[in-house]
């Protein structure tokens, strides 16, 4: 399996990410490797980008050294040619499942590659890397740095797999148990190299230790057993080769695998269409609720749509993507749903509110959180609904949270909500100018708002903000259609 978003996992098992979409670290890494070398975007510092370029260059250098070592070794050119055709056919048959702005491609090239490497050595690793490059180009992924990194990663992982297999087989592989153990350890070696390199880039991207990145560690660990099975299937290919020869062994192995891959592709198309239909219905329901919220307050027509747009552009600038961005936008869209439970006499009162009336108004975050409590897809968005009136200095409501006790999404949304209020006419004051609103956000940085979020918001140009300010129409389903599909925890 490989991933179209960054083609990063050429040795991942098919189906490993089919249910919930790629984890957040995959989305971040794919965006990172898609950038031009040396040009940071968003919140990435130049030092991080330089270090990542150094890692890519080191991977490329190691790969080049292995390629040079490959030449001059005894090879079976006919077997390698057959292998190239088989791997290329599997690469071109992969099915891409669209998830958000990227896609995941499923195939059996990794499984075949391990067995072929056991049989044919380092030249097979080179062929596997070239097949991966061909698959990338077939899917029109032309980014040079991305191709270099992924080719190097595949080449190093398969070469390390063969090196360990060859060393262990010569020492402990004399018995059936020792032979199987050598194959399993070799398969796990490829896993360690693959995710070690990925982890290095993720760590540089986020400025953290890869072992402290729990989503990365969890997803990587979950895939280790698959690589052990790859080693076992490689053992079967080697055993079959002794009876019928390497070419026949590869053909016998790839035939059933191709059928499985084709069936999986068909199943995934059906599941993708089903998931999209469910998502469209869910999004339409959220939009209808947001319209009900907007209709209760004619002075803020289009407010829900605008705050979602502000929230989305700031979150994207801060490196948030994938399911996390979807959750944030859902929370922004429904942030005031609790006001449905506030009496009109209070919500539309023309004069000043009494203390008792303010107490009722301040209940709407908790009312909203209770209203969506049973919707599993809104489990995380519920936190934004509950905490969107908290202040960075701890003087907000309903819980008086401060600083990083407030979810990041709520800290981002608080700025979007306040900015939209500043730029809208109210019965008691006219809208502020854009420059006045910018100064107000800067003044309240560190008190009402998270300074890092304020910085990300103010980094947007006047043109970006004016485009959103002018939106007066209510939200529609197109507002959420481009976001990744959420799959509730525990669903299948």
C-alpha positions as CSV (number, residue, x, y, z in Angstrom):
1,X,0.0,0.0,0.0
2,X,1.2,3.5,-0.6
3,X,-0.3,6.9,0.0
4,X,-1.1,9.4,-2.7
5,X,-0.9,12.3,-0.3
6,X,2.8,11.8,0.1
7,X,3.5,8.2,-1.1
8,X,5.0,7.7,2.3
9,X,4.1,4.1,3.2
10,X,5.1,1.9,0.4
11,X,5.5,-1.0,2.9
12,X,2.3,-0.5,4.8
13,X,-0.4,-3.3,4.9
14,X,-3.5,-3.0,2.8
15,X,-6.5,-1.8,4.8
16,X,-4.5,-0.4,7.7
17,X,-6.1,3.0,7.5
18,X,-9.3,2.3,5.6
19,X,-11.8,2.9,8.4
20,X,-10.9,6.3,10.0
21,X,-8.7,7.9,7.4
22,X,-5.1,8.8,7.8
23,X,-4.0,10.0,11.2
24,X,-3.1,13.6,11.8
25,X,0.7,13.0,11.5
26,X,0.3,11.6,8.0
27,X,-1.5,14.7,6.9
28,X,1.1,17.0,8.4
29,X,4.0,15.0,6.9
30,X,2.4,14.8,3.5
31,X,1.9,18.6,3.5
32,X,5.5,19.1,4.6
33,X,7.0,16.9,1.9
34,X,4.9,18.5,-0.8
35,X,6.6,21.9,-0.1
36,X,9.4,23.2,-2.2
37,X,12.7,22.5,-0.5
38,X,13.9,25.1,2.0
39,X,10.6,27.2,1.9
40,X,8.8,27.0,5.2
41,X,5.0,27.6,5.4
42,X,2.7,28.2,8.2
43,X,4.3,27.9,11.6
44,X,7.4,25.9,10.5
45,X,10.7,27.5,11.2
46,X,13.5,27.6,8.6
47,X,15.8,25.5,10.8
48,X,13.2,22.7,10.8
49,X,12.9,22.8,7.1
50,X,16.7,22.7,6.7
51,X,17.0,19.8,9.0
52,X,14.3,17.9,7.1
53,X,16.1,18.6,3.8
54,X,19.2,17.1,5.4
55,X,17.3,14.0,6.4
56,X,16.0,13.7,2.8
57,X,19.5,14.1,1.4
58,X,20.9,11.5,3.8
59,X,18.3,9.0,2.8
60,X,19.0,9.7,-0.8
61,X,22.8,9.3,-0.2
62,X,22.2,5.9,1.6
63,X,20.0,4.8,-1.2
64,X,22.6,5.8,-3.8
65,X,25.3,3.8,-2.0
66,X,23.1,0.7,-2.0
67,X,22.3,1.1,-5.7
68,X,26.0,1.3,-6.4
69,X,26.6,-1.9,-4.3
70,X,23.9,-3.6,-6.4
71,X,25.8,-3.4,-9.6
72,X,28.3,-6.2,-10.2
73,X,26.4,-8.7,-8.0
74,X,25.2,-11.9,-9.7
75,X,21.6,-11.5,-10.7
76,X,18.8,-13.3,-12.5
77,X,17.8,-10.8,-15.1
78,X,14.7,-12.7,-16.3
79,X,13.4,-13.1,-12.7
80,X,14.1,-9.4,-12.1
81,X,12.2,-8.5,-15.3
82,X,9.2,-10.6,-14.2
83,X,9.3,-9.0,-10.8
84,X,9.3,-5.6,-12.3
85,X,6.3,-6.4,-14.4
86,X,4.5,-7.9,-11.4
87,X,5.2,-5.0,-9.0
88,X,4.4,-2.4,-11.7
89,X,1.0,-4.1,-12.4
90,X,0.2,-4.1,-8.6
91,X,1.2,-0.5,-8.3
92,X,-1.0,0.6,-11.2
93,X,-3.9,-1.5,-9.9
94,X,-3.9,0.2,-6.5
95,X,-7.2,1.9,-5.6
96,X,-7.1,5.4,-4.1
97,X,-9.7,6.1,-1.4
98,X,-10.3,9.9,-1.3
99,X,-10.1,11.2,2.3
100,X,-10.3,15.0,2.7
101,X,-7.7,16.7,0.5
102,X,-5.6,13.5,-0.1
103,X,-6.1,9.8,-0.7
104,X,-4.8,6.4,0.5
105,X,-3.7,3.9,-2.1
106,X,-4.0,0.2,-1.3
107,X,-2.0,-2.6,-3.0
108,X,0.1,-5.6,-2.4
109,X,3.5,-4.4,-3.6
110,X,5.0,-4.5,-0.1
111,X,4.1,-8.1,0.4
112,X,5.5,-9.2,-2.9
113,X,8.6,-7.0,-2.4
114,X,9.6,-8.8,0.8
115,X,9.4,-12.3,-0.7
116,X,11.2,-11.1,-3.9
117,X,14.0,-9.5,-1.9
118,X,14.5,-12.8,0.1
119,X,14.8,-14.5,-3.3
120,X,16.8,-12.1,-5.4
121,X,18.6,-9.9,-2.9
122,X,19.5,-6.2,-3.2
123,X,18.6,-5.9,-6.9
124,X,15.0,-6.8,-6.0
125,X,15.0,-3.9,-3.5
126,X,16.1,-1.6,-6.3
127,X,13.3,-2.9,-8.6
128,X,10.7,-2.4,-5.7
129,X,11.8,1.3,-5.3
130,X,11.6,1.9,-9.1
131,X,8.1,0.4,-9.2
132,X,7.1,2.7,-6.4
133,X,8.4,5.7,-8.4
134,X,6.5,4.5,-11.5
135,X,3.3,4.3,-9.4
136,X,3.8,7.9,-8.1
137,X,4.3,9.2,-11.6
138,X,1.3,7.2,-12.9
139,X,-0.7,9.0,-10.2
140,X,0.8,12.3,-11.3
141,X,2.9,12.9,-8.2
142,X,5.8,14.8,-9.7
143,X,7.3,16.5,-6.6
144,X,11.1,15.6,-6.8
145,X,11.8,15.8,-3.1
146,X,8.9,13.6,-2.3
147,X,9.9,11.1,-4.9
148,X,13.5,11.1,-3.6
149,X,12.5,10.5,0.0
150,X,10.1,7.7,-0.7
151,X,12.4,5.9,-3.2
152,X,15.2,6.1,-0.6
153,X,12.9,4.9,2.2
154,X,11.7,1.9,0.2
155,X,15.2,1.0,-1.0
156,X,16.7,1.3,2.5
157,X,13.8,-0.7,4.1
158,X,13.9,-3.5,1.6
159,X,17.7,-3.6,1.6
160,X,17.8,-3.8,5.4
161,X,15.2,-6.5,5.3
162,X,17.4,-8.6,3.0
163,X,20.6,-7.9,5.0
164,X,19.1,-9.2,8.2
165,X,17.5,-12.2,6.5
166,X,20.8,-13.1,4.8
167,X,22.8,-12.7,8.1
168,X,20.3,-14.7,10.2
169,X,19.7,-17.4,7.8
170,X,23.4,-18.2,7.6
171,X,23.6,-18.4,11.4
172,X,20.2,-19.7,12.7
173,X,18.4,-20.6,9.6
174,X,19.5,-24.3,9.4
175,X,16.3,-25.5,11.0
176,X,12.7,-24.8,10.0
177,X,12.2,-22.8,13.1
178,X,15.3,-20.8,12.7
179,X,14.4,-20.1,9.0
180,X,11.0,-18.8,9.9
181,X,12.5,-16.7,12.8
182,X,15.0,-15.2,10.4
183,X,12.2,-14.2,8.0
184,X,10.0,-12.7,10.7
185,X,12.8,-10.6,12.2
186,X,13.8,-9.5,8.7
187,X,10.2,-8.3,8.0
188,X,10.2,-6.4,11.3
189,X,13.5,-4.8,10.4
190,X,11.9,-3.3,7.3
191,X,9.1,-1.9,9.6
192,X,11.7,-0.4,11.9
193,X,13.6,1.3,9.1
194,X,10.4,2.6,7.4
195,X,8.9,4.1,10.5
196,X,12.3,5.2,11.9
197,X,12.7,7.5,8.9
198,X,9.2,8.7,9.0
199,X,9.5,9.4,12.7
200,X,12.7,11.4,12.1
201,X,10.9,13.7,9.7
202,X,7.8,13.9,11.9
203,X,9.9,14.9,14.9
204,X,11.7,17.6,12.9
205,X,8.4,18.8,11.6
206,X,6.8,19.1,15.1
207,X,9.9,19.8,17.1
208,X,9.2,16.8,19.4
209,X,10.6,13.4,20.2
210,X,9.0,10.8,17.9
211,X,8.4,8.5,20.9
212,X,6.4,11.2,22.6
213,X,4.1,11.5,19.6
214,X,1.4,9.2,20.7
215,X,-0.7,9.0,17.5
216,X,2.5,8.2,15.5
217,X,3.6,5.6,18.0
218,X,0.2,4.0,18.1
219,X,-0.3,3.8,14.4
220,X,3.3,2.6,13.8
221,X,3.0,-0.1,16.5
222,X,-0.3,-1.3,15.1
223,X,1.4,-2.1,11.8
224,X,4.3,-4.1,13.2
225,X,2.4,-7.5,13.1
226,X,1.7,-7.0,9.4
227,X,5.4,-6.7,8.7
228,X,6.0,-9.9,10.6
229,X,3.4,-11.6,8.4
230,X,5.2,-10.2,5.4
231,X,8.3,-12.0,6.6
232,X,6.3,-15.3,6.8
233,X,4.9,-14.9,3.3
234,X,8.4,-14.3,2.2
235,X,9.4,-17.5,3.8
236,X,6.7,-19.2,1.8
237,X,8.0,-17.7,-1.5
238,X,11.5,-18.9,-0.7
239,X,10.2,-22.4,0.1
240,X,8.1,-22.6,-3.1
241,X,11.1,-21.4,-5.1
242,X,13.0,-24.5,-4.1
243,X,10.4,-26.7,-5.6
244,X,9.2,-24.8,-8.7
245,X,11.8,-22.0,-9.2
246,X,11.8,-18.3,-8.4
247,X,9.7,-17.1,-11.4
248,X,7.0,-19.7,-10.9
249,X,7.0,-19.0,-7.1
250,X,6.5,-15.3,-7.7
251,X,3.7,-15.9,-10.2
252,X,1.9,-18.3,-8.0
253,X,2.1,-15.8,-5.1
254,X,1.0,-12.7,-7.0
255,X,-2.0,-14.4,-8.8
256,X,-4.2,-14.8,-5.6
257,X,-2.9,-11.5,-4.3
258,X,-4.0,-9.7,-7.4
259,X,-7.5,-11.1,-7.0
260,X,-7.7,-10.0,-3.4
261,X,-6.5,-6.6,-4.4
262,X,-9.1,-6.3,-7.1
263,X,-11.8,-7.4,-4.7
264,X,-10.6,-5.0,-2.0
265,X,-10.7,-2.1,-4.6
266,X,-14.3,-2.9,-5.5
267,X,-15.3,-3.1,-1.8
268,X,-13.5,0.2,-1.1
269,X,-15.3,2.0,-3.9
270,X,-18.6,0.9,-2.4
271,X,-17.6,1.9,1.1
272,X,-16.3,5.3,-0.2
273,X,-19.6,6.0,-1.9
274,X,-21.5,4.9,1.2
275,X,-19.4,7.0,3.5
276,X,-19.7,10.1,1.3
277,X,-23.5,9.7,1.2
278,X,-23.6,9.5,5.0
279,X,-21.3,12.5,5.3
280,X,-23.4,14.6,3.0
281,X,-26.5,13.8,5.0
282,X,-24.7,14.6,8.3
283,X,-23.3,17.9,6.9
284,X,-26.8,18.9,5.6
285,X,-28.1,18.3,9.1
286,X,-25.4,20.5,10.7
287,X,-26.0,23.2,8.2
288,X,-29.8,23.2,8.9
289,X,-29.1,23.5,12.6
290,X,-26.7,26.5,11.9
291,X,-29.5,28.2,9.8
292,X,-31.8,27.8,12.8
293,X,-29.2,29.5,15.0
294,X,-28.7,32.3,12.5
295,X,-32.5,32.9,12.1
296,X,-32.8,33.4,15.8
297,X,-30.6,36.5,15.5
298,X,-31.1,38.6,12.4
299,X,-28.4,41.0,13.4
300,X,-25.8,38.3,12.9
301,X,-27.0,36.9,9.6
302,X,-24.3,34.6,8.1
303,X,-22.4,34.6,11.3
304,X,-22.0,30.8,11.5
305,X,-20.6,30.7,7.9
306,X,-18.1,33.4,8.6
307,X,-16.8,32.1,11.9
308,X,-16.3,28.7,10.2
309,X,-14.2,30.3,7.5
310,X,-12.1,32.4,9.9
311,X,-11.6,29.3,12.1
312,X,-10.6,27.2,9.1
313,X,-8.0,29.5,7.7
314,X,-6.3,30.1,11.1
315,X,-6.3,26.4,11.9
316,X,-4.8,25.6,8.6
317,X,-2.1,28.2,9.1
318,X,-1.3,26.6,12.5
319,X,-0.8,23.2,10.9
320,X,-4.2,21.6,11.8
321,X,-5.7,19.3,9.2
322,X,-7.5,16.0,8.6
323,X,-10.1,14.9,11.1
324,X,-9.0,17.5,13.6
325,X,-9.9,20.3,11.2
326,X,-13.2,18.7,10.5
327,X,-14.0,18.6,14.2
328,X,-13.0,22.2,14.7
329,X,-15.2,23.4,11.8
330,X,-18.2,21.4,13.1
331,X,-17.7,23.0,16.5
332,X,-17.5,26.4,15.0
333,X,-20.6,25.9,12.9
334,X,-22.7,24.8,16.0
335,X,-21.0,26.9,18.7
336,X,-24.2,28.8,19.6
337,X,-26.6,25.9,19.3
338,X,-27.3,26.3,23.0
339,X,-29.0,29.6,22.4
340,X,-32.0,27.7,21.0
341,X,-32.7,27.1,24.7
342,X,-32.5,30.8,25.6
343,X,-35.9,32.6,25.8
344,X,-36.5,35.2,23.0
345,X,-37.3,37.8,25.7
346,X,-33.7,37.6,26.8
347,X,-32.0,36.9,23.5
348,X,-33.7,39.8,21.7
349,X,-34.0,42.3,24.6
350,X,-33.3,45.8,23.2
351,X,-31.9,47.2,26.4
352,X,-29.3,46.1,28.9
353,X,-29.6,42.7,30.5
354,X,-30.0,42.2,34.2
355,X,-27.6,40.0,36.2
356,X,-30.2,37.2,36.2
357,X,-30.6,37.4,32.5
358,X,-26.9,37.3,32.0
359,X,-26.8,34.2,34.1
360,X,-29.3,32.6,31.7
361,X,-27.2,33.7,28.6
362,X,-24.1,32.2,30.2
363,X,-25.8,28.8,30.3
364,X,-25.9,28.4,26.5
365,X,-22.4,26.7,26.2
366,X,-23.5,24.0,28.6
367,X,-26.9,23.7,27.0
368,X,-25.3,23.3,23.6
369,X,-22.9,20.7,24.8
370,X,-25.8,18.7,26.3
371,X,-27.8,19.0,23.1
372,X,-25.1,17.2,21.0
373,X,-23.8,14.9,23.7
374,X,-25.4,11.8,22.0
375,X,-24.0,12.5,18.6
376,X,-20.8,10.4,18.3
377,X,-19.5,12.4,15.3
378,X,-19.6,15.6,17.4
379,X,-17.8,14.1,20.5
380,X,-14.8,16.3,20.0
381,X,-16.7,19.3,18.5
382,X,-18.7,19.3,21.7
383,X,-15.6,20.6,23.6
384,X,-15.5,23.6,21.4
385,X,-19.2,24.3,21.9
386,X,-18.7,24.0,25.7
387,X,-15.5,26.1,26.0
388,X,-15.9,28.8,23.2
389,X,-16.5,31.6,25.8
390,X,-13.5,30.7,28.0
391,X,-10.8,33.4,28.1
392,X,-7.1,32.9,28.0
393,X,-6.6,34.6,31.4
394,X,-9.2,32.4,33.1
395,X,-12.0,35.0,33.3
396,X,-14.3,33.4,30.9
397,X,-17.2,31.0,31.4
398,X,-18.7,28.5,32.1
399,X,-15.7,26.8,33.9
400,X,-13.1,29.6,34.2
401,X,-10.4,27.6,32.3
402,X,-7.2,29.4,31.5
403,X,-4.3,29.0,29.0
404,X,-3.8,25.6,27.6
405,X,-6.6,24.2,29.8
406,X,-8.8,25.5,27.0
407,X,-8.8,23.2,23.9
408,X,-6.8,24.7,21.0
409,X,-9.8,24.6,18.8
410,X,-11.8,26.8,21.2
411,X,-8.8,29.2,21.5
412,X,-8.8,29.6,17.8
413,X,-12.6,29.9,17.5
414,X,-12.7,32.6,20.3
415,X,-10.7,34.9,18.0
416,X,-12.9,34.1,15.0
417,X,-16.1,34.7,17.0
418,X,-14.9,38.0,18.5
419,X,-13.5,39.3,15.2
420,X,-16.8,38.7,13.5
421,X,-18.6,40.5,16.2
422,X,-16.3,43.5,15.9
423,X,-16.9,43.6,12.1
424,X,-20.7,43.5,12.4
425,X,-23.1,46.3,13.2
426,X,-24.9,46.2,16.5
427,X,-27.8,48.2,17.8
428,X,-25.5,49.9,20.3
429,X,-22.5,50.5,18.0
430,X,-21.4,50.5,14.3
431,X,-19.0,47.9,13.0
432,X,-15.3,48.5,13.6
433,X,-12.9,49.1,10.7
434,X,-10.6,46.3,9.8
435,X,-7.6,48.2,11.2
436,X,-9.5,48.9,14.5
437,X,-10.4,45.2,14.8
438,X,-6.7,44.2,14.2
439,X,-5.6,46.6,17.0
440,X,-8.3,45.2,19.3
441,X,-7.1,41.6,18.8
442,X,-3.6,42.7,19.4
443,X,-4.6,44.5,22.6
444,X,-6.4,41.5,24.0
445,X,-3.6,39.1,23.1
446,X,-2.6,37.3,26.3
447,X,-5.8,38.3,28.2
448,X,-8.8,37.3,26.2
449,X,-6.9,35.3,23.5
450,X,-4.0,32.9,23.0
451,X,-1.1,35.0,21.7
452,X,-0.1,32.3,19.2
453,X,-3.6,32.1,17.8
454,X,-3.7,35.9,17.5
455,X,-0.5,35.9,15.6
456,X,-1.7,33.3,13.2
457,X,-5.0,35.2,12.6
458,X,-3.3,38.6,12.1
459,X,-0.8,37.0,9.6
460,X,-3.6,36.8,7.1
461,X,-3.9,39.6,4.6
462,X,-6.7,42.2,4.5
463,X,-7.9,40.6,1.3
464,X,-8.3,37.2,2.9
465,X,-10.3,38.7,5.8
466,X,-12.4,41.1,3.6
467,X,-13.5,38.2,1.5
468,X,-15.0,36.5,4.5
469,X,-16.3,39.7,6.0
470,X,-18.5,40.2,3.0
471,X,-20.2,36.8,3.4
472,X,-23.8,37.5,4.3
473,X,-25.4,34.3,3.0
474,X,-26.1,31.5,5.4
475,X,-24.0,28.3,5.5
476,X,-24.7,25.6,2.9
477,X,-23.5,22.1,2.4
478,X,-20.6,23.2,0.2
479,X,-19.0,24.8,3.4
480,X,-18.2,21.3,4.8
481,X,-18.0,19.2,1.6
482,X,-14.2,19.5,1.2
483,X,-13.5,18.4,4.8
484,X,-12.3,14.9,5.7
485,X,-15.1,12.4,6.6
486,X,-15.4,11.6,10.3
487,X,-15.9,8.0,11.3
488,X,-17.2,7.7,14.9
489,X,-15.0,5.8,17.3
490,X,-15.9,2.1,17.4
491,X,-17.8,2.1,14.1
492,X,-17.0,-0.2,11.2
